[in-house]
Amino acid sequence: PCGAMVGSSPRFDMYGCDFGWGRPAAVRSGKANKMDGRASLYPGREGGGSMDAEVTLTPEHKAALEGNEEFWAAVTPEKKA
């Protein structure tokens, strides 16, 4: 079975929170609800419409993805001349 879940708030400025240690280097969801195939998207640290992605995969699925040429062709930016 497949499903989609939407949660959290796009209005929360995760990278704007400074607890005295400086600006966060990354945002992650924590240990709860980690399951194979889960993807979490966050507004990017650089701003301007950028996006950070966190993907949870089993070691077997990660290895299969790393060896998939079609995947790499889709996610590798084209080199500008």
HTML snippet that shows the backbone in 3Dmol.js (N, CA, C, O; Angstrom):
<script src="https://3Dmol.org/build/3Dmol-min.js"></script>
<div id="view" style="width:600px;height:400px;position:relative"></div>
<script>
const pdb = `
ATOM      1  N   PRO A   1       0.829  -1.193   0.000  1.00  0.00           N
ATOM      2  CA  PRO A   1       0.000   0.000   0.000  1.00  0.00           C
ATOM      3  C   PRO A   1       0.869   1.252   0.000  1.00  0.00           C
ATOM      4  O   PRO A   1       1.927   1.298   0.628  1.00  0.00           O
ATOM      5  N   CYS A   2       0.408   2.237  -0.702  1.00  0.00           N
ATOM      6  CA  CYS A   2       1.095   3.527  -0.761  1.00  0.00           C
ATOM      7  C   CYS A   2       0.219   4.582  -0.107  1.00  0.00           C
ATOM      8  O   CYS A   2      -1.006   4.463  -0.072  1.00  0.00           O
ATOM      9  N   GLY A   3       0.856   5.595   0.398  1.00  0.00           N
ATOM     10  CA  GLY A   3       0.100   6.682   1.012  1.00  0.00           C
ATOM     11  C   GLY A   3       0.929   7.944   1.033  1.00  0.00           C
ATOM     12  O   GLY A   3       2.139   7.912   0.808  1.00  0.00           O
ATOM     13  N   ALA A   4       0.286   9.032   1.300  1.00  0.00           N
ATOM     14  CA  ALA A   4       0.971  10.319   1.433  1.00  0.00           C
ATOM     15  C   ALA A   4       0.471  10.987   2.701  1.00  0.00           C
ATOM     16  O   ALA A   4      -0.703  10.885   3.056  1.00  0.00           O
ATOM     17  N   MET A   5       1.378  11.669   3.372  1.00  0.00           N
ATOM     18  CA  MET A   5       1.018  12.357   4.608  1.00  0.00           C
ATOM     19  C   MET A   5       1.606  13.763   4.543  1.00  0.00           C
ATOM     20  O   MET A   5       2.751  13.941   4.127  1.00  0.00           O
ATOM     21  N   VAL A   6       0.843  14.738   4.944  1.00  0.00           N
ATOM     22  CA  VAL A   6       1.320  16.113   5.002  1.00  0.00           C
ATOM     23  C   VAL A   6       1.215  16.564   6.443  1.00  0.00           C
ATOM     24  O   VAL A   6       0.181  16.384   7.087  1.00  0.00           O
ATOM     25  N   GLY A   7       2.275  17.145   6.942  1.00  0.00           N
ATOM     26  CA  GLY A   7       2.260  17.587   8.328  1.00  0.00           C
ATOM     27  C   GLY A   7       3.123  18.821   8.521  1.00  0.00           C
ATOM     28  O   GLY A   7       3.753  19.297   7.578  1.00  0.00           O
ATOM     29  N   SER A   8       3.151  19.325   9.709  1.00  0.00           N
ATOM     30  CA  SER A   8       3.953  20.481  10.089  1.00  0.00           C
ATOM     31  C   SER A   8       3.364  21.762   9.522  1.00  0.00           C
ATOM     32  O   SER A   8       2.207  21.793   9.101  1.00  0.00           O
ATOM     33  N   SER A   9       4.161  22.808   9.513  1.00  0.00           N
ATOM     34  CA  SER A   9       3.690  24.097   9.046  1.00  0.00           C
ATOM     35  C   SER A   9       4.736  24.762   8.168  1.00  0.00           C
ATOM     36  O   SER A   9       5.869  24.960   8.606  1.00  0.00           O
ATOM     37  N   PRO A  10       4.380  25.112   6.933  1.00  0.00           N
ATOM     38  CA  PRO A  10       5.337  25.801   6.072  1.00  0.00           C
ATOM     39  C   PRO A  10       5.637  27.222   6.546  1.00  0.00           C
ATOM     40  O   PRO A  10       6.533  27.876   6.012  1.00  0.00           O
ATOM     41  N   ARG A  11       4.908  27.694   7.525  1.00  0.00           N
ATOM     42  CA  ARG A  11       5.109  29.057   8.025  1.00  0.00           C
ATOM     43  C   ARG A  11       6.142  29.136   9.138  1.00  0.00           C
ATOM     44  O   ARG A  11       6.549  30.233   9.520  1.00  0.00           O
ATOM     45  N   PHE A  12       6.573  27.994   9.668  1.00  0.00           N
ATOM     46  CA  PHE A  12       7.540  27.987  10.745  1.00  0.00           C
ATOM     47  C   PHE A  12       8.944  28.147  10.173  1.00  0.00           C
ATOM     48  O   PHE A  12       9.385  27.325   9.369  1.00  0.00           O
ATOM     49  N   ASP A  13       9.644  29.198  10.582  1.00  0.00           N
ATOM     50  CA  ASP A  13      10.979  29.505  10.078  1.00  0.00           C
ATOM     51  C   ASP A  13      12.013  28.688  10.848  1.00  0.00           C
ATOM     52  O   ASP A  13      12.580  29.164  11.832  1.00  0.00           O
ATOM     53  N   MET A  14      12.258  27.449  10.393  1.00  0.00           N
ATOM     54  CA  MET A  14      13.158  26.549  11.111  1.00  0.00           C
ATOM     55  C   MET A  14      14.589  27.071  11.156  1.00  0.00           C
ATOM     56  O   MET A  14      15.268  26.920  12.172  1.00  0.00           O
ATOM     57  N   TYR A  15      15.050  27.674  10.088  1.00  0.00           N
ATOM     58  CA  TYR A  15      16.426  28.171  10.063  1.00  0.00           C
ATOM     59  C   TYR A  15      16.559  29.532  10.725  1.00  0.00           C
ATOM     60  O   TYR A  15      17.672  30.019  10.924  1.00  0.00           O
ATOM     61  N   GLY A  16      15.441  30.148  11.065  1.00  0.00           N
ATOM     62  CA  GLY A  16      15.478  31.436  11.742  1.00  0.00           C
ATOM     63  C   GLY A  16      15.587  31.309  13.258  1.00  0.00           C
ATOM     64  O   GLY A  16      15.795  32.308  13.946  1.00  0.00           O
ATOM     65  N   CYS A  17      15.450  30.095  13.786  1.00  0.00           N
ATOM     66  CA  CYS A  17      15.545  29.872  15.228  1.00  0.00           C
ATOM     67  C   CYS A  17      17.009  29.853  15.653  1.00  0.00           C
ATOM     68  O   CYS A  17      17.801  29.060  15.142  1.00  0.00           O
ATOM     69  N   ASP A  18      17.360  30.720  16.579  1.00  0.00           N
ATOM     70  CA  ASP A  18      18.736  30.747  17.094  1.00  0.00           C
ATOM     71  C   ASP A  18      18.652  30.661  18.606  1.00  0.00           C
ATOM     72  O   ASP A  18      18.161  31.576  19.266  1.00  0.00           O
ATOM     73  N   PHE A  19      19.136  29.553  19.148  1.00  0.00           N
ATOM     74  CA  PHE A  19      19.104  29.334  20.585  1.00  0.00           C
ATOM     75  C   PHE A  19      20.425  29.721  21.233  1.00  0.00           C
ATOM     76  O   PHE A  19      20.745  29.256  22.327  1.00  0.00           O
ATOM     77  N   GLY A  20      21.193  30.574  20.559  1.00  0.00           N
ATOM     78  CA  GLY A  20      22.465  31.030  21.091  1.00  0.00           C
ATOM     79  C   GLY A  20      23.667  30.293  20.536  1.00  0.00           C
ATOM     80  O   GLY A  20      24.804  30.606  20.887  1.00  0.00           O
ATOM     81  N   TRP A  21      23.425  29.310  19.666  1.00  0.00           N
ATOM     82  CA  TRP A  21      24.522  28.539  19.068  1.00  0.00           C
ATOM     83  C   TRP A  21      24.762  28.948  17.628  1.00  0.00           C
ATOM     84  O   TRP A  21      25.632  28.381  16.966  1.00  0.00           O
ATOM     85  N   GLY A  22      24.016  29.912  17.130  1.00  0.00           N
ATOM     86  CA  GLY A  22      24.113  30.313  15.736  1.00  0.00           C
ATOM     87  C   GLY A  22      23.021  29.672  14.901  1.00  0.00           C
ATOM     88  O   GLY A  22      22.203  28.894  15.392  1.00  0.00           O
ATOM     89  N   ARG A  23      23.033  30.015  13.654  1.00  0.00           N
ATOM     90  CA  ARG A  23      22.021  29.525  12.718  1.00  0.00           C
ATOM     91  C   ARG A  23      22.152  28.013  12.524  1.00  0.00           C
ATOM     92  O   ARG A  23      23.271  27.512  12.405  1.00  0.00           O
ATOM     93  N   PRO A  24      21.036  27.271  12.490  1.00  0.00           N
ATOM     94  CA  PRO A  24      21.103  25.819  12.295  1.00  0.00           C
ATOM     95  C   PRO A  24      21.796  25.447  10.989  1.00  0.00           C
ATOM     96  O   PRO A  24      21.636  26.130   9.977  1.00  0.00           O
ATOM     97  N   ALA A  25      22.567  24.363  11.018  1.00  0.00           N
ATOM     98  CA  ALA A  25      23.248  23.866   9.819  1.00  0.00           C
ATOM     99  C   ALA A  25      22.307  22.990   8.994  1.00  0.00           C
ATOM    100  O   ALA A  25      22.439  22.917   7.773  1.00  0.00           O
ATOM    101  N   ALA A  26      21.362  22.326   9.655  1.00  0.00           N
ATOM    102  CA  ALA A  26      20.441  21.432   8.965  1.00  0.00           C
ATOM    103  C   ALA A  26      19.201  21.240   9.833  1.00  0.00           C
ATOM    104  O   ALA A  26      19.229  21.478  11.041  1.00  0.00           O
ATOM    105  N   VAL A  27      18.126  20.811   9.206  1.00  0.00           N
ATOM    106  CA  VAL A  27      16.882  20.508   9.911  1.00  0.00           C
ATOM    107  C   VAL A  27      16.557  19.054   9.654  1.00  0.00           C
ATOM    108  O   VAL A  27      16.549  18.616   8.504  1.00  0.00           O
ATOM    109  N   ARG A  28      16.290  18.305  10.698  1.00  0.00           N
ATOM    110  CA  ARG A  28      15.931  16.897  10.571  1.00  0.00           C
ATOM    111  C   ARG A  28      14.721  16.612  11.428  1.00  0.00           C
ATOM    112  O   ARG A  28      14.421  17.359  12.360  1.00  0.00           O
ATOM    113  N   SER A  29      14.021  15.530  11.115  1.00  0.00           N
ATOM    114  CA  SER A  29      12.751  15.249  11.780  1.00  0.00           C
ATOM    115  C   SER A  29      12.885  14.512  13.108  1.00  0.00           C
ATOM    116  O   SER A  29      11.916  14.481  13.867  1.00  0.00           O
ATOM    117  N   GLY A  30      14.017  13.928  13.424  1.00  0.00           N
ATOM    118  CA  GLY A  30      14.152  13.178  14.667  1.00  0.00           C
ATOM    119  C   GLY A  30      13.845  11.706  14.478  1.00  0.00           C
ATOM    120  O   GLY A  30      13.577  11.260  13.362  1.00  0.00           O
ATOM    121  N   LYS A  31      13.883  10.941  15.577  1.00  0.00           N
ATOM    122  CA  LYS A  31      13.743   9.480  15.503  1.00  0.00           C
ATOM    123  C   LYS A  31      12.319   8.983  15.294  1.00  0.00           C
ATOM    124  O   LYS A  31      12.125   7.895  14.753  1.00  0.00           O
ATOM    125  N   ALA A  32      11.339   9.740  15.702  1.00  0.00           N
ATOM    126  CA  ALA A  32       9.950   9.269  15.637  1.00  0.00           C
ATOM    127  C   ALA A  32       9.490   9.067  14.193  1.00  0.00           C
ATOM    128  O   ALA A  32       9.821   9.846  13.299  1.00  0.00           O
ATOM    129  N   ASN A  33       8.737   8.028  14.000  1.00  0.00           N
ATOM    130  CA  ASN A  33       8.095   7.753  12.714  1.00  0.00           C
ATOM    131  C   ASN A  33       9.055   7.554  11.552  1.00  0.00           C
ATOM    132  O   ASN A  33       8.706   7.838  10.406  1.00  0.00           O
ATOM    133  N   LYS A  34      10.259   7.070  11.830  1.00  0.00           N
ATOM    134  CA  LYS A  34      11.181   6.747  10.744  1.00  0.00           C
ATOM    135  C   LYS A  34      10.754   5.421  10.143  1.00  0.00           C
ATOM    136  O   LYS A  34      10.637   4.423  10.853  1.00  0.00           O
ATOM    137  N   MET A  35      10.522   5.406   8.847  1.00  0.00           N
ATOM    138  CA  MET A  35      10.136   4.180   8.167  1.00  0.00           C
ATOM    139  C   MET A  35      10.683   4.206   6.754  1.00  0.00           C
ATOM    140  O   MET A  35      10.915   5.275   6.188  1.00  0.00           O
ATOM    141  N   ASP A  36      10.887   3.044   6.193  1.00  0.00           N
ATOM    142  CA  ASP A  36      11.445   2.937   4.861  1.00  0.00           C
ATOM    143  C   ASP A  36      10.592   3.688   3.851  1.00  0.00           C
ATOM    144  O   ASP A  36       9.380   3.486   3.773  1.00  0.00           O
ATOM    145  N   GLY A  37      11.228   4.547   3.086  1.00  0.00           N
ATOM    146  CA  GLY A  37      10.537   5.288   2.043  1.00  0.00           C
ATOM    147  C   GLY A  37       9.992   6.638   2.464  1.00  0.00           C
ATOM    148  O   GLY A  37       9.405   7.345   1.645  1.00  0.00           O
ATOM    149  N   ARG A  38      10.169   7.009   3.709  1.00  0.00           N
ATOM    150  CA  ARG A  38       9.640   8.293   4.167  1.00  0.00           C
ATOM    151  C   ARG A  38      10.512   9.426   3.654  1.00  0.00           C
ATOM    152  O   ARG A  38      11.739   9.367   3.744  1.00  0.00           O
ATOM    153  N   ALA A  39       9.884  10.443   3.124  1.00  0.00           N
ATOM    154  CA  ALA A  39      10.588  11.634   2.652  1.00  0.00           C
ATOM    155  C   ALA A  39       9.986  12.851   3.346  1.00  0.00           C
ATOM    156  O   ALA A  39       8.766  13.007   3.407  1.00  0.00           O
ATOM    157  N   SER A  40      10.854  13.704   3.863  1.00  0.00           N
ATOM    158  CA  SER A  40      10.414  14.945   4.490  1.00  0.00           C
ATOM    159  C   SER A  40      11.065  16.103   3.742  1.00  0.00           C
ATOM    160  O   SER A  40      12.265  16.074   3.471  1.00  0.00           O
ATOM    161  N   LEU A  41      10.280  17.116   3.410  1.00  0.00           N
ATOM    162  CA  LEU A  41      10.770  18.279   2.693  1.00  0.00           C
ATOM    163  C   LEU A  41      10.633  19.512   3.570  1.00  0.00           C
ATOM    164  O   LEU A  41       9.635  19.692   4.268  1.00  0.00           O
ATOM    165  N   TYR A  42      11.647  20.351   3.519  1.00  0.00           N
ATOM    166  CA  TYR A  42      11.668  21.565   4.333  1.00  0.00           C
ATOM    167  C   TYR A  42      12.072  22.743   3.453  1.00  0.00           C
ATOM    168  O   TYR A  42      12.781  22.560   2.464  1.00  0.00           O
ATOM    169  N   PRO A  43      11.627  23.957   3.803  1.00  0.00           N
ATOM    170  CA  PRO A  43      12.169  25.111   3.092  1.00  0.00           C
ATOM    171  C   PRO A  43      13.689  25.116   3.249  1.00  0.00           C
ATOM    172  O   PRO A  43      14.197  24.831   4.334  1.00  0.00           O
ATOM    173  N   GLY A  44      14.408  25.431   2.196  1.00  0.00           N
ATOM    174  CA  GLY A  44      15.862  25.333   2.195  1.00  0.00           C
ATOM    175  C   GLY A  44      16.572  26.383   3.029  1.00  0.00           C
ATOM    176  O   GLY A  44      16.053  27.477   3.250  1.00  0.00           O
ATOM    177  N   ARG A  45      17.754  26.037   3.485  1.00  0.00           N
ATOM    178  CA  ARG A  45      18.576  26.931   4.299  1.00  0.00           C
ATOM    179  C   ARG A  45      18.951  28.191   3.521  1.00  0.00           C
ATOM    180  O   ARG A  45      19.052  29.271   4.103  1.00  0.00           O
ATOM    181  N   GLU A  46      19.159  28.059   2.204  1.00  0.00           N
ATOM    182  CA  GLU A  46      19.569  29.203   1.392  1.00  0.00           C
ATOM    183  C   GLU A  46      18.427  30.154   1.073  1.00  0.00           C
ATOM    184  O   GLU A  46      18.663  31.265   0.599  1.00  0.00           O
ATOM    185  N   GLY A  47      17.185  29.732   1.329  1.00  0.00           N
ATOM    186  CA  GLY A  47      16.035  30.572   1.023  1.00  0.00           C
ATOM    187  C   GLY A  47      15.805  30.658  -0.478  1.00  0.00           C
ATOM    188  O   GLY A  47      16.309  29.828  -1.235  1.00  0.00           O
ATOM    189  N   GLY A  48      15.059  31.641  -0.905  1.00  0.00           N
ATOM    190  CA  GLY A  48      14.822  31.865  -2.325  1.00  0.00           C
ATOM    191  C   GLY A  48      14.122  30.722  -3.036  1.00  0.00           C
ATOM    192  O   GLY A  48      14.334  30.523  -4.233  1.00  0.00           O
ATOM    193  N   GLY A  49      13.294  29.968  -2.329  1.00  0.00           N
ATOM    194  CA  GLY A  49      12.575  28.858  -2.938  1.00  0.00           C
ATOM    195  C   GLY A  49      13.345  27.546  -2.913  1.00  0.00           C
ATOM    196  O   GLY A  49      12.887  26.555  -3.481  1.00  0.00           O
ATOM    197  N   SER A  50      14.520  27.520  -2.257  1.00  0.00           N
ATOM    198  CA  SER A  50      15.272  26.263  -2.173  1.00  0.00           C
ATOM    199  C   SER A  50      14.561  25.285  -1.249  1.00  0.00           C
ATOM    200  O   SER A  50      13.675  25.666  -0.484  1.00  0.00           O
ATOM    201  N   MET A  51      14.961  24.021  -1.330  1.00  0.00           N
ATOM    202  CA  MET A  51      14.298  22.986  -0.560  1.00  0.00           C
ATOM    203  C   MET A  51      15.338  22.001  -0.032  1.00  0.00           C
ATOM    204  O   MET A  51      16.268  21.636  -0.752  1.00  0.00           O
ATOM    205  N   ASP A  52      15.188  21.570   1.214  1.00  0.00           N
ATOM    206  CA  ASP A  52      15.999  20.513   1.808  1.00  0.00           C
ATOM    207  C   ASP A  52      15.135  19.255   1.872  1.00  0.00           C
ATOM    208  O   ASP A  52      13.944  19.324   2.174  1.00  0.00           O
ATOM    209  N   ALA A  53      15.746  18.111   1.586  1.00  0.00           N
ATOM    210  CA  ALA A  53      15.014  16.852   1.609  1.00  0.00           C
ATOM    211  C   ALA A  53      15.697  15.871   2.554  1.00  0.00           C
ATOM    212  O   ALA A  53      16.923  15.774   2.580  1.00  0.00           O
ATOM    213  N   GLU A  54      14.902  15.151   3.323  1.00  0.00           N
ATOM    214  CA  GLU A  54      15.381  14.082   4.188  1.00  0.00           C
ATOM    215  C   GLU A  54      14.640  12.818   3.759  1.00  0.00           C
ATOM    216  O   GLU A  54      13.409  12.786   3.763  1.00  0.00           O
ATOM    217  N   VAL A  55      15.388  11.776   3.388  1.00  0.00           N
ATOM    218  CA  VAL A  55      14.793  10.530   2.917  1.00  0.00           C
ATOM    219  C   VAL A  55      15.291   9.387   3.801  1.00  0.00           C
ATOM    220  O   VAL A  55      16.491   9.261   4.042  1.00  0.00           O
ATOM    221  N   THR A  56      14.367   8.560   4.280  1.00  0.00           N
ATOM    222  CA  THR A  56      14.710   7.411   5.111  1.00  0.00           C
ATOM    223  C   THR A  56      14.568   6.136   4.274  1.00  0.00           C
ATOM    224  O   THR A  56      13.493   5.845   3.749  1.00  0.00           O
ATOM    225  N   LEU A  57      15.669   5.380   4.156  1.00  0.00           N
ATOM    226  CA  LEU A  57      15.673   4.141   3.394  1.00  0.00           C
ATOM    227  C   LEU A  57      16.386   3.048   4.176  1.00  0.00           C
ATOM    228  O   LEU A  57      17.288   3.329   4.965  1.00  0.00           O
ATOM    229  N   THR A  58      15.977   1.795   3.955  1.00  0.00           N
ATOM    230  CA  THR A  58      16.723   0.676   4.523  1.00  0.00           C
ATOM    231  C   THR A  58      18.058   0.589   3.775  1.00  0.00           C
ATOM    232  O   THR A  58      18.164   1.087   2.654  1.00  0.00           O
ATOM    233  N   PRO A  59      19.070  -0.032   4.373  1.00  0.00           N
ATOM    234  CA  PRO A  59      20.351  -0.174   3.674  1.00  0.00           C
ATOM    235  C   PRO A  59      20.212  -0.854   2.294  1.00  0.00           C
ATOM    236  O   PRO A  59      20.906  -0.486   1.347  1.00  0.00           O
ATOM    237  N   GLU A  60      19.332  -1.825   2.194  1.00  0.00           N
ATOM    238  CA  GLU A  60      19.134  -2.527   0.924  1.00  0.00           C
ATOM    239  C   GLU A  60      18.560  -1.596  -0.147  1.00  0.00           C
ATOM    240  O   GLU A  60      19.014  -1.605  -1.292  1.00  0.00           O
ATOM    241  N   HIS A  61      17.574  -0.803   0.225  1.00  0.00           N
ATOM    242  CA  HIS A  61      16.966   0.117  -0.739  1.00  0.00           C
ATOM    243  C   HIS A  61      17.924   1.248  -1.096  1.00  0.00           C
ATOM    244  O   HIS A  61      17.943   1.709  -2.237  1.00  0.00           O
ATOM    245  N   LYS A  62      18.713   1.694  -0.133  1.00  0.00           N
ATOM    246  CA  LYS A  62      19.703   2.728  -0.433  1.00  0.00           C
ATOM    247  C   LYS A  62      20.735   2.211  -1.428  1.00  0.00           C
ATOM    248  O   LYS A  62      21.089   2.918  -2.372  1.00  0.00           O
ATOM    249  N   ALA A  63      21.219   0.996  -1.232  1.00  0.00           N
ATOM    250  CA  ALA A  63      22.197   0.402  -2.149  1.00  0.00           C
ATOM    251  C   ALA A  63      21.608   0.272  -3.556  1.00  0.00           C
ATOM    252  O   ALA A  63      22.285   0.556  -4.544  1.00  0.00           O
ATOM    253  N   ALA A  64      20.358  -0.154  -3.643  1.00  0.00           N
ATOM    254  CA  ALA A  64      19.707  -0.289  -4.952  1.00  0.00           C
ATOM    255  C   ALA A  64      19.579   1.066  -5.637  1.00  0.00           C
ATOM    256  O   ALA A  64      19.789   1.172  -6.846  1.00  0.00           O
ATOM    257  N   LEU A  65      19.240   2.091  -4.883  1.00  0.00           N
ATOM    258  CA  LEU A  65      19.099   3.440  -5.439  1.00  0.00           C
ATOM    259  C   LEU A  65      20.440   3.994  -5.888  1.00  0.00           C
ATOM    260  O   LEU A  65      20.529   4.636  -6.935  1.00  0.00           O
ATOM    261  N   GLU A  66      21.487   3.751  -5.102  1.00  0.00           N
ATOM    262  CA  GLU A  66      22.819   4.241  -5.458  1.00  0.00           C
ATOM    263  C   GLU A  66      23.316   3.636  -6.770  1.00  0.00           C
ATOM    264  O   GLU A  66      24.108   4.263  -7.474  1.00  0.00           O
ATOM    265  N   GLY A  67      22.869   2.444  -7.106  1.00  0.00           N
ATOM    266  CA  GLY A  67      23.295   1.794  -8.329  1.00  0.00           C
ATOM    267  C   GLY A  67      22.349   1.997  -9.502  1.00  0.00           C
ATOM    268  O   GLY A  67      22.535   1.381 -10.551  1.00  0.00           O
ATOM    269  N   ASN A  68      21.338   2.845  -9.351  1.00  0.00           N
ATOM    270  CA  ASN A  68      20.326   3.030 -10.380  1.00  0.00           C
ATOM    271  C   ASN A  68      20.686   4.222 -11.275  1.00  0.00           C
ATOM    272  O   ASN A  68      20.603   5.371 -10.842  1.00  0.00           O
ATOM    273  N   GLU A  69      21.084   3.950 -12.518  1.00  0.00           N
ATOM    274  CA  GLU A  69      21.509   5.008 -13.446  1.00  0.00           C
ATOM    275  C   GLU A  69      20.374   5.979 -13.779  1.00  0.00           C
ATOM    276  O   GLU A  69      20.605   7.180 -13.921  1.00  0.00           O
ATOM    277  N   GLU A  70      19.157   5.464 -13.903  1.00  0.00           N
ATOM    278  CA  GLU A  70      18.015   6.331 -14.228  1.00  0.00           C
ATOM    279  C   GLU A  70      17.781   7.351 -13.107  1.00  0.00           C
ATOM    280  O   GLU A  70      17.480   8.513 -13.378  1.00  0.00           O
ATOM    281  N   PHE A  71      17.920   6.910 -11.839  1.00  0.00           N
ATOM    282  CA  PHE A  71      17.785   7.825 -10.708  1.00  0.00           C
ATOM    283  C   PHE A  71      18.833   8.932 -10.785  1.00  0.00           C
ATOM    284  O   PHE A  71      18.504  10.112 -10.669  1.00  0.00           O
ATOM    285  N   TRP A  72      20.099   8.549 -10.980  1.00  0.00           N
ATOM    286  CA  TRP A  72      21.177   9.544 -11.010  1.00  0.00           C
ATOM    287  C   TRP A  72      21.024  10.507 -12.176  1.00  0.00           C
ATOM    288  O   TRP A  72      21.353  11.686 -12.043  1.00  0.00           O
ATOM    289  N   ALA A  73      20.537  10.036 -13.306  1.00  0.00           N
ATOM    290  CA  ALA A  73      20.311  10.927 -14.444  1.00  0.00           C
ATOM    291  C   ALA A  73      19.248  11.972 -14.113  1.00  0.00           C
ATOM    292  O   ALA A  73      19.325  13.115 -14.563  1.00  0.00           O
ATOM    293  N   ALA A  74      18.249  11.563 -13.316  1.00  0.00           N
ATOM    294  CA  ALA A  74      17.161  12.482 -12.965  1.00  0.00           C
ATOM    295  C   ALA A  74      17.565  13.509 -11.914  1.00  0.00           C
ATOM    296  O   ALA A  74      17.053  14.628 -11.922  1.00  0.00           O
ATOM    297  N   VAL A  75      18.477  13.148 -11.006  1.00  0.00           N
ATOM    298  CA  VAL A  75      18.801  14.062  -9.904  1.00  0.00           C
ATOM    299  C   VAL A  75      20.128  14.796 -10.069  1.00  0.00           C
ATOM    300  O   VAL A  75      20.466  15.641  -9.241  1.00  0.00           O
ATOM    301  N   THR A  76      20.881  14.493 -11.114  1.00  0.00           N
ATOM    302  CA  THR A  76      22.156  15.167 -11.337  1.00  0.00           C
ATOM    303  C   THR A  76      21.923  16.412 -12.193  1.00  0.00           C
ATOM    304  O   THR A  76      21.385  16.317 -13.296  1.00  0.00           O
ATOM    305  N   PRO A  77      22.329  17.581 -11.686  1.00  0.00           N
ATOM    306  CA  PRO A  77      22.129  18.806 -12.482  1.00  0.00           C
ATOM    307  C   PRO A  77      22.962  18.762 -13.768  1.00  0.00           C
ATOM    308  O   PRO A  77      24.065  18.217 -13.798  1.00  0.00           O
ATOM    309  N   GLU A  78      22.408  19.342 -14.812  1.00  0.00           N
ATOM    310  CA  GLU A  78      23.147  19.422 -16.065  1.00  0.00           C
ATOM    311  C   GLU A  78      24.266  20.431 -15.918  1.00  0.00           C
ATOM    312  O   GLU A  78      24.092  21.474 -15.289  1.00  0.00           O
ATOM    313  N   LYS A  79      25.416  20.121 -16.498  1.00  0.00           N
ATOM    314  CA  LYS A  79      26.553  21.038 -16.457  1.00  0.00           C
ATOM    315  C   LYS A  79      26.320  22.153 -17.451  1.00  0.00           C
ATOM    316  O   LYS A  79      25.971  21.916 -18.607  1.00  0.00           O
ATOM    317  N   LYS A  80      26.521  23.378 -16.984  1.00  0.00           N
ATOM    318  CA  LYS A  80      26.355  24.530 -17.864  1.00  0.00           C
ATOM    319  C   LYS A  80      27.682  24.818 -18.561  1.00  0.00           C
ATOM    320  O   LYS A  80      28.747  24.781 -17.946  1.00  0.00           O
ATOM    321  N   ALA A  81      27.593  25.100 -19.839  1.00  0.00           N
ATOM    322  CA  ALA A  81      28.814  25.367 -20.625  1.00  0.00           C
ATOM    323  C   ALA A  81      29.306  26.775 -20.435  1.00  0.00           C
ATOM    324  O   ALA A  81      30.317  27.160 -21.022  1.00  0.00           O
TER     325      ALA A  81
END
`;
const viewer = $3Dmol.createViewer("view");
viewer.addModel(pdb, "pdb");
viewer.setStyle({}, {cartoon: {color: "spectrum"}});
viewer.zoomTo();
viewer.render();
</script>
